[in-house]
Amino acid sequence: MAKCIKCEAVLAMIRPDDPNDERCAVTVATAKRLIRHVLTAAPAADVAPVVRCKGCKHSWEDIGGLCCGYGPLVDCIVTEDFFCAYGKPKEG
């Protein structure tokens, strides 16, 4: 499963270079290792998977487009990539 991270947290972990610091000069391999370490140590973002209307069991195709059959948008036309808190995946 993919790990979602907060960009702000990763950027905060990377200290700015001091032009007077001779240790700032690193090889590409060292830079890659440092980046891997920072990305691995970054806290996970608070995210949850969503079901888009296109794949939701509460939606159906109507003459006007894709319609929602549940929640605050009941009987409304929605775009295929829209989602809401009530989405449930279609079975099969």
C-alpha positions in Angstrom: 0.0 0.0 0.0 1.3 3.5 -0.8 2.3 5.7 2.0 0.9 9.2 1.9 3.1 11.9 3.5 2.8 15.5 4.4 5.1 17.6 2.2 5.4 20.2 4.9 6.7 17.7 7.4 9.3 16.3 4.9 10.5 19.8 4.0 10.8 20.7 7.7 13.0 17.7 8.2 15.5 18.9 5.5 17.7 21.6 7.0 18.8 24.5 4.7 22.4 24.4 3.6 24.8 26.8 5.2 27.1 28.2 2.4 29.9 28.3 5.0 29.6 24.7 5.9 32.2 22.5 4.0 30.1 19.4 4.8 27.4 20.6 2.4 29.2 19.2 -0.5 27.8 15.6 -0.8 27.9 13.0 -3.5 24.8 12.1 -5.5 24.7 8.7 -3.7 24.8 10.4 -0.3 22.1 12.8 -1.3 19.9 9.9 -2.5 20.5 8.1 0.8 19.6 11.2 2.8 16.4 11.7 0.8 15.4 8.1 1.3 16.0 8.5 5.0 13.9 11.6 5.2 11.0 10.1 3.2 11.0 6.9 5.3 11.0 8.9 8.5 8.3 11.3 7.5 5.0 11.0 9.4 2.1 9.5 7.5 -0.6 12.0 6.4 -4.1 11.5 7.8 -5.9 10.3 4.6 -8.5 7.7 3.8 -9.4 5.9 0.5 -12.4 7.3 -1.3 -14.9 5.8 -3.8 -15.5 8.0 -6.8 -19.0 8.3 -8.1 -18.1 6.4 -11.2 -17.5 3.3 -9.0 -20.1 3.9 -6.3 -23.0 1.5 -5.8 -25.3 4.5 -5.1 -24.8 6.0 -8.6 -26.5 5.2 -11.9 -26.4 6.4 -15.5 -29.3 8.6 -16.4 -30.1 10.5 -19.7 -28.5 13.6 -18.2 -25.4 11.8 -16.9 -24.3 10.1 -13.8 -26.7 10.5 -10.9 -26.3 10.0 -7.2 -28.8 8.0 -5.2 -27.7 8.6 -1.6 -26.6 11.4 0.7 -26.8 15.2 0.2 -26.6 14.9 -3.6 -29.5 12.4 -4.0 -31.0 12.6 -7.5 -28.3 15.1 -8.6 -26.1 14.7 -11.6 -22.5 14.3 -10.5 -19.2 14.0 -12.4 -17.5 10.6 -12.5 -14.5 11.8 -10.4 -16.6 13.4 -7.7 -16.8 11.6 -4.3 -18.5 12.0 -0.9 -18.4 10.5 2.5 -21.2 8.0 1.6 -19.5 6.3 -1.3 -19.6 2.5 -1.3 -17.8 0.4 -4.0 -19.9 -1.4 -6.5 -19.9 -5.2 -6.1 -18.7 -7.3 -9.0 
